[in-house]
């Protein structure tokens, strides 16, 4: 009985892996996107967006359909001088300065295809991203941080939300979105 169960589990895993199937809740895979970016072929940038950290900003090519935007998640990162404000940047907009930013110990830049950005917006929308009390952002070039926050740039509009300024219910929503972003960025 035990051997049969182990065999069935192994068979299910092999058939799922061989078919290239993805788990429910995973974004579209890079292999389904434009392969004109050589950095995506076999590159593994971590998280659920394979190669997104290694895609080059110069010569960007994206033949997918979807949303153009930039979501910046400001958090605390360990830097050379201890904990410092840092950011994880999700962008499908080559015209946005954050898209062209160089990755460093305080910035993680994930250049997403438009189809990946559409998936991300839908995923985070289901967690309540759009229900947060967004404030229009006037100063695009201001330093980020130190507070945990989201900055969202889309269709020529800039807005932000700071966690410390939220109600308890909104803080819970912020945390759900934050947890999902971290899962998508760093976990396998």
C-alpha atoms as one frame of an Amber mdcrd trajectory, in Angstrom:
protein
   0.000   0.000   0.000   2.735   2.453   0.960   4.727   1.725  -2.224   1.601
   2.276  -4.311   0.944   5.647  -2.651   4.566   6.751  -3.118   4.430   5.608
  -6.744   1.220   7.537  -7.417   2.654  10.706  -5.864   5.842  10.340  -7.921
   3.837   9.734 -11.089   1.655  12.797 -10.450   4.730  14.939  -9.865   6.462
  13.675 -12.997   3.429  14.184 -15.191   2.899  17.708 -13.819   6.556  18.583
 -14.343   6.716  17.044 -17.790   3.632  18.856 -18.990   5.064  22.199 -17.859
   1.953  22.783 -15.790   2.001  25.480 -13.181   0.357  25.677  -9.823  -2.788
  27.716  -9.470  -1.848  31.245  -8.459   1.413  31.318 -10.410   2.053  34.055
 -12.965   2.507  33.280 -16.646   5.871  31.683 -17.269   8.599  33.497 -19.157
   8.708  30.707 -21.746   5.212  31.786 -22.779   6.444  35.340 -23.308   8.554
  36.906 -26.010  11.878  35.097 -26.242  13.558  38.023 -27.974  15.280  38.952
 -24.691  18.269  36.582 -24.473  18.547  37.157 -20.734  15.304  35.225 -20.225
  16.546  32.049 -21.861  17.504  29.837 -18.947  17.990  32.786 -16.605  16.573
  32.429 -13.145  16.060  35.679 -11.274  14.307  33.966  -8.375  10.729  34.025
  -7.210   7.793  33.465  -9.528   9.005  35.692 -12.358  11.887  33.710 -13.899
  14.602  35.963 -15.242  12.913  39.225 -14.222  15.984  40.371 -12.296  18.337
  39.657 -15.179  16.313  41.175 -18.018  18.181  44.137 -19.408  16.568  47.592
 -19.539  18.464  48.584 -22.675  17.044  47.091 -25.827  13.917  45.997 -23.950
  11.569  43.929 -26.099   8.139  42.797 -24.993   5.690  41.335 -27.472   3.076
  40.437 -24.839  -0.316  42.033 -24.254  -1.176  43.562 -20.906  -0.703  46.378
 -18.431   2.077  48.950 -18.412   2.864  50.198 -14.925   5.254  50.258 -11.989
   4.596  49.157  -8.416   7.276  50.020  -5.860   7.148  48.290  -2.500   9.215
  50.194   0.075  10.484  48.109   2.956  13.493  47.790   5.237  16.534  46.002
   3.804  19.814  45.117   5.400  22.507  47.286   3.936  26.091  48.025   4.804
  24.935  50.477   7.475  22.266  48.241   9.066  18.582  48.364   8.203  17.817
  51.005   5.608  14.826  51.823   3.439  14.946  49.796   0.280  12.557  48.843
  -2.463  11.333  45.979  -4.562  10.317  47.373  -7.933   7.858  45.581 -10.224
   7.767  47.360 -13.576   6.586  46.715 -17.104   7.129  50.349 -18.112  10.494
  51.018 -19.807   9.653  54.741 -19.716   9.643  54.757 -15.907  12.900  55.734
 -14.161  12.481  52.828 -11.715  12.475  50.370 -14.635  15.924  51.624 -15.644
  17.279  51.693 -12.077  20.295  49.500 -11.397  19.766  46.776  -8.841  21.777
  47.168  -5.635  21.768  45.976  -2.052  18.823  48.325  -1.434  16.886  47.911
  -4.694  15.513  44.781  -6.314  14.342  45.535  -9.855  11.979  43.063 -11.497
  11.375  43.969 -15.124   8.097  42.298 -15.979   6.497  41.617 -19.292   3.139
  43.353 -19.719   1.353  40.018 -19.376   3.175  39.369 -16.087   2.212  42.834
 -14.829  -1.422  42.183 -15.733  -1.292  38.931 -13.791   0.335  40.687 -10.808
  -2.294  43.448 -10.773  -5.081  40.866 -10.873  -3.435  38.798  -8.125  -2.925
  41.798  -5.819  -6.328  43.229  -6.703  -7.873  40.049  -5.307  -6.090  40.798
  -2.030  -7.448  44.364  -1.881  -4.674  46.494  -3.395  -7.131  48.884  -5.070
  -9.214  49.275  -1.891  -6.306  50.884  -0.013  -6.677  54.674   0.518  -4.278
  55.872  -2.190  -2.985  59.461  -2.138  -1.908  61.281  -5.334   1.879  61.595
  -5.504   3.277  64.895  -6.649   7.035  64.469  -6.278   8.137  61.552  -8.428
  11.842  61.957  -7.692  11.593  62.164  -3.889  13.736  59.733  -1.903  11.891
  56.574  -1.012  11.247  55.519   2.557  11.756  55.317   5.385   8.184  54.119
   5.929   6.792  50.885   4.534   4.703  51.943   1.563   3.493  51.229  -1.943
   4.042  53.672  -4.798   2.056  52.967  -7.947   2.718  54.575 -11.344   0.252
  53.846 -14.113  -1.304  55.721 -17.034   0.474  58.952 -16.112  -0.865  58.893
 -12.546   1.289  58.528  -9.459  -0.071  57.550  -6.088   1.103  56.075  -2.827
  -0.054  54.574   0.457   1.996  54.457   3.696   1.298  51.585   6.095   1.714
  53.645   9.299  -1.022  56.038   8.168  -3.659  53.325   7.659  -6.555  52.095
   9.787  -6.244  48.647  11.354  -8.385  47.046   8.610  -6.329  48.726   5.873
  -3.099  47.638   7.591  -4.314  44.039   7.360  -4.963  44.497   3.641  -1.552
  46.121   3.200   0.033  43.153   4.983  -1.746  40.590   2.763  -0.501  42.388
  -0.361   2.976  42.790   1.142   3.193  39.081   2.048   2.173  38.039  -1.473
   4.723  40.375  -3.071   7.471  38.935  -0.892   6.372  35.397  -1.718   6.388
  36.138  -5.437   9.778  37.819  -5.228  11.884  35.491  -3.136  10.276  32.102
  -2.597  10.272  29.158  -4.944
